[in-house]
């Protein structure tokens, strides 16, 4: 099983992947939405997507919408440098929206465990 990490910032993507790997998960990286779609087509064992929100061309939210339109309902966690408001947190199809802050390691671990338990 893999978790797909989508982030246009290579360092941020690698840090997110490292956090997930330290929690026992296998990860794949994509630098944008198009690469994410390619990874999804190449790897049938992806069970969860963790995406940055603010990316050029196609944002994390637009990626989520695009996948849902393609009838892809993999669990989706969105990461943002902003404070997520209630509207964002309640986006249909979004399992969690987490702020990239000092608590990210703990919050991401909890969100991944909860999401995988619900969608396992």
C-alpha positions in Angstrom: 0.0 0.0 0.0 1.2 3.5 -0.9 0.3 7.0 0.1 0.7 9.5 -2.7 2.1 12.8 -1.6 1.5 15.7 -4.1 3.4 19.0 -3.5 5.0 21.4 -6.0 7.7 22.2 -3.4 10.2 19.3 -3.5 11.5 19.9 0.0 7.9 20.1 1.5 6.9 17.0 -0.4 10.0 15.1 0.8 9.3 16.2 4.4 5.7 15.1 4.2 6.8 11.7 2.8 9.5 11.4 5.5 6.9 12.0 8.2 4.6 9.3 6.7 7.5 6.9 6.3 8.6 7.4 9.9 5.0 6.3 10.8 5.4 3.1 8.8 3.8 4.0 5.5 5.2 3.6 1.9 5.0 6.8 -0.1 5.1 8.0 -3.7 5.8 11.6 -4.7 4.2 13.8 -7.4 5.1 17.4 -8.0 1.8 18.4 -9.6 -1.7 17.2 -10.5 -0.6 15.7 -13.8 2.1 13.7 -12.2 -0.4 12.6 -9.5 -2.7 11.3 -12.2 0.3 9.4 -13.8 1.2 7.9 -10.4 -2.4 6.8 -9.9 -2.5 5.1 -13.2 0.9 3.4 -12.7 0.3 2.2 -9.1 -3.0 0.4 -8.3 -2.0 0.1 -4.6 -2.3 3.8 -3.7 -4.8 3.9 -0.8 -4.6 7.6 0.2 -3.6 11.0 -1.3 -2.0 13.8 0.7 -1.8 17.0 -1.3 -0.6 20.5 -0.8 -3.4 23.1 -1.3 -1.5 25.9 -3.0 0.1 24.6 -6.2 0.5 26.4 -9.6 -1.9 25.5 -12.4 -4.0 22.9 -10.5 -4.5 23.5 -6.7 -5.0 20.6 -4.3 -8.8 21.4 -4.2 -9.0 21.4 -8.0 -7.1 18.0 -8.0 -9.7 16.6 -5.5 -12.5 17.9 -7.7 -10.9 16.5 -10.9 -10.5 13.0 -9.3 -14.0 13.0 -8.0 -15.3 13.9 -11.5 -13.3 10.9 -12.8 -15.0 8.7 -10.2 -11.9 8.3 -8.2 -12.9 8.3 -4.5 -9.6 7.6 -2.8 -9.3 9.2 0.6 -7.8 12.7 0.3 -6.0 14.8 2.9 -5.2 18.4 2.1 -2.3 20.3 3.6 -2.2 24.1 3.7 0.0 26.8 5.2 -3.1 28.8 5.9 -5.5 28.2 8.8 -8.3 26.1 7.3 -11.7 27.6 7.7 -14.9 25.7 8.3 -16.0 25.8 4.7 -12.7 24.3 3.5 -12.8 21.6 6.2 -16.3 20.6 5.0 -15.4 20.3 1.3 -17.2 17.2 0.0 -14.9 14.3 -0.5 -12.1 15.8 1.7 -11.2 13.5 4.6 -9.1 16.1 6.5 -7.6 19.5 6.0 -4.4 20.1 8.1 -2.3 23.2 8.6 1.4 22.9 8.0 2.6 23.9 11.4 4.5 22.5 14.4 1.8 20.0 15.1 1.7 18.6 11.6 3.6 15.3 12.4 1.1 14.4 15.1 -2.0 15.7 13.2 -1.0 14.0 10.0 -0.4 10.7 11.8 -3.8 10.9 13.5 -5.6 11.9 10.2 -4.0 9.1 8.2 -4.9 6.5 10.9 -8.4 7.7 11.1 -8.9 8.0 7.3 -7.4 4.5 6.6 -9.5 3.0 9.4 -12.7 4.5 7.9 -11.8 3.6 4.3 -9.7 0.5 4.9 
